[in-house]
Amino acid sequence: MFPIRHAKLQGCGKLSMPFHQSDSIILKTYPLGEADRIVAFFSRDHGKLRGVANGARKMKNRFGASLEPLAHSRIQFLEKENRDLVRIQSADLLDSPMKLFQDYDRAVCAGHLIELVDRFLPEHEPQDAVFRLVRITSRALEQGCPIDFAACYFEVWMLRLAGVFPDLFTCSACARRLEAGDARFLAPGLQAVICSHCQHGNATSILVEVVELVRWTLQNPLDGSGCGGDRAVRNLHELNDYWIRHYSER
C-alpha cells in the first residue's frame, strides 16, 4: 500500500482531503459536461470507487489511455469525507488493454468481466483476490486463452470469492463427500447439489465433465491454454449465468 498524504486547501494551513495513490483497474467512464469524465475504478487498496477526472474528455489531456476500460493504472486521487466522488489528480498507465480490445469477441468477454466486478463488489471494500483475478484473466485472454473457458474460469472464481458458488463436492442433504465419478443432481432451487441416494423426483443431473472442470478451475491457475471440452464449458457457463443472476438480483 502506498503512504497516505494530505492535500492542503489554498490559503489554509489545515489538513483537508487525504491523498491516495493506488494500483487500479478502470471499470467504466461516463461523460461529465463538455470536458470531464466520471471514472468508475477498482482500487487494489480502497476497493471500488468513482471519481471525477477533470479535462479527461479534451483532445489533449494528461490522462491519455490510462482511463480506458480494463486499463491497469496507478491512480492518485483526493478523497473528501461524505462525498461520493473522489477527485482524480493523475493516472499512470501500467498495462494497456489495447491488444485485448482489438479482437471483438475478446472485447465482449472483457466487458463481461467488468460487468461482474461492478455488479458483485460493494464500494470502498478492498478485494485483493478479485483484483488479481481480473489481472490474471485479462492476461490469459491476451495470450490466446479460449474465450468461453476464460469467462467460465472468471465466473466460477467471482462467485466463489463472493461466497455463493455452490459446493459441488458434498451432498447438501446427507453431507456425504462425493467422489469424482459419483452422480450428483441440482437440488431444488439450483443452489446446491444432492447425491443419487437423496435425489427424489426429476432433479437435473450435473455432467461429470462439468464437475471435473470446476475441480480443475479451483486447483489450477489460468494461462493461455485453457482446459475442458466445449460441452462442459457451455454447460458450466449456463449454470454460472443462473447463479450470477440469482445472487446479484437478491
N, C-alpha and C positions, 0 to 999 in steps of 0.2 A: 504494500500500500504506500502511496506517496504521502509525504507530510502535508498537513493542512496549514495553510497560511490564512491571513485575513486581509481583506481589502479595506482601505480607509475611505470614508466619504470625503470629498473635496472640501477643504476648509474646516475640517473637524478632526480632532485627534483621537476620537473614539474608534474602537474596533467595530466594524459593522458586519458585512457579509463574509462568511467563511469562503475561502478559495480552495477549490479541489482540483486535483489532476488525477485522471484515472483512464486506464485502457478501457475502451468501449466498443460495442458493436452497434452500428447505426441500424435502426429498425425502419422508420418511416420519416418522411418530411412533408410538411404542408406549407403552402404559401401564406405569408402574413404581410398584408399590404403590398406595395409595389417592390420593395427591396429586401424584405426579411423573410426568414423561414422559421417555423416551429419544427424542432427536431425531436423525435422520439428515439432515445438511445438506451442501450443496456450496458450500464457501467459495471465493471467487474467488482468494484469496491462499494458501490452505492445502490446497485440494483437498477430497475427500470425507471427512467426519468424522462421528463420533457423540458426542453429549453428553447430559448429564442436565440437565433444566430443573426445578429444584425448585419445587413448588407449581403447576405448569402445568395440572394437572387440576382444580384448585379452581375453583369457580364465579366467584369474584373473584380474578383473578391478574394479575400485572404484564405478562404477555406478550400478552394479547388475541389478535388474529388473526395476529400476527407469526410464529407457528409452524405455520400451516396449510400443507398440501402445495402446493408451487409458489409460495408467497409469496416475494417478494424483500425480504429483511430485512437490516439491519445488526446482526450478532451480536457481542456481547462475550463472550469466554469465557476461562477459565483452563485451561491445559494442563500436566499433571504428567507428568514423564518416566516411561516404562514403564507408562503407564496407557492402556487402550483408549478410555476415555470422557473427554471434556473436561467441564468444568463451565460451563454456560451461565449467565452473570450477567444479561444483559439482551438484548432483541431489539427493534429499532425497525423498524416496517413501512415499507418504501419504496414498494412496489407490491403491491396486493392482487389475487389471482386470482379474487375473488368472482364477477365477471361471467362468467368462463370456466366456473365450476362451476355456474352457473345453467342451463346447457344440458347435458342428459345426454350426448349424443354428443360434444360438445366436452370434457366432463369425462372421458369414457373415453379420448379422444385424449391429454389432459393426463396421465392415468395411464400411458399408453404411453410418453410422453416420460420421465417419472420412472423408469419401469422400465428403460429403455435406459441412462439415465445411471447408475443404480445397478448395472446388470449389467456395463457396459463399463469404468467408471472404477475404478482401484485407489484405495485410501485414501491420503491425505496427498500427493497429486500434483496441484499446481495445473494447470488446463487452461483458460486464459482463452478460447480459441476455442470450447470446448464451453459455457462459461458464457454467452458472447454468443449462441451458437446457441439455447440454451434460452430466453433472454430474447426473441430475435427471433421464434422460433416461437410463444411464448406470446402476444406482442403481435399477431401475424398472425391467430391463432385468435380473439382477442378482437375483431379488426376485421372478422371475417366471412370470412376465407380458407377456401376449401373444405377440409373436414376431411381427406379422403383425400390431397389434394395436400400439405397441410401435414405430414402424417405421413410421406409419401414423401420430401419435402424433408429433413426431420429425419433420417430413416433413412439416406439417402444420405450426408449430411454426417457423421453419427455414425460410420458405417462408414469413411468416408474419413479422418476425424481419428484414428480408431483404427488407420489404416494397412492396412486389409483390404478396402477397396472395390475390386473388380476394374477393371482398365483396359479399358474397352470400345472404345478407340480405337486399339489396337495388337494385332496378331495375336501371341498368345503363342508360336506355333510358328516363324514366319519373321520376326517383328519388323517386319513391314510396317505402315506407318501407314495406318489405314483412313479413307477419306473418308466424307462424310455418307451417300451413297447405297449404299455397299458393303455386301454381305451379310456377316453375321457370325453365328457359332454359338457356343454354350456348349461349352467344352472339357470332356472327361470330368472329372467331379468338380465341375463348375459353378463353379470358382473363377477362370476366365479365359475369354477368347474366342479363336476362331480364324477365319481368313478362309475364303472358299469354296475356295481352292486347297489349303488344308491340311486341310480337312474331309473325313473319310472315315467312312462308316457312317451311323448315324441320329442325328447330333448335332442338338440343338434350336436352331432359329434364333431370333434376337432381333428383335423388331419394330423397324422403322426409327423408329417413333414413340417407342419406349422410349429408344433411343439419343439422339434429339433432346431428350427430356425430361431425361435425365441431363445432356446438354450444357448445357441451359438452367439447370438446377439449380446446376451448378458455376460458372456465369458470372454469375448474377444474384442479387440479394438477394430475400428472401421478403417479400411485402407482403400486403395483404388480398385481392388479385385471384386469384392462382393462375395456373396455366398447364398445358396438356396435356389431351388428351381422356380420357374415362373409361376406355377400353380400355388406353391407355398407362399411366395411373396404377395401374390394377388389376394389370396385368402386372408393372410395376416393384415394386409392393408385395409381390407373391408372390416375386419374386427377392430382394428385401431381406430378407423373412422367412426365406428359406432361408439366406442368408449370415449373418444375425444368429444363428440357431440354430447354424449350423456353427461360427462363430468364438467364440461365447460359451460353448459347451459343451466346447471343447477343453481 
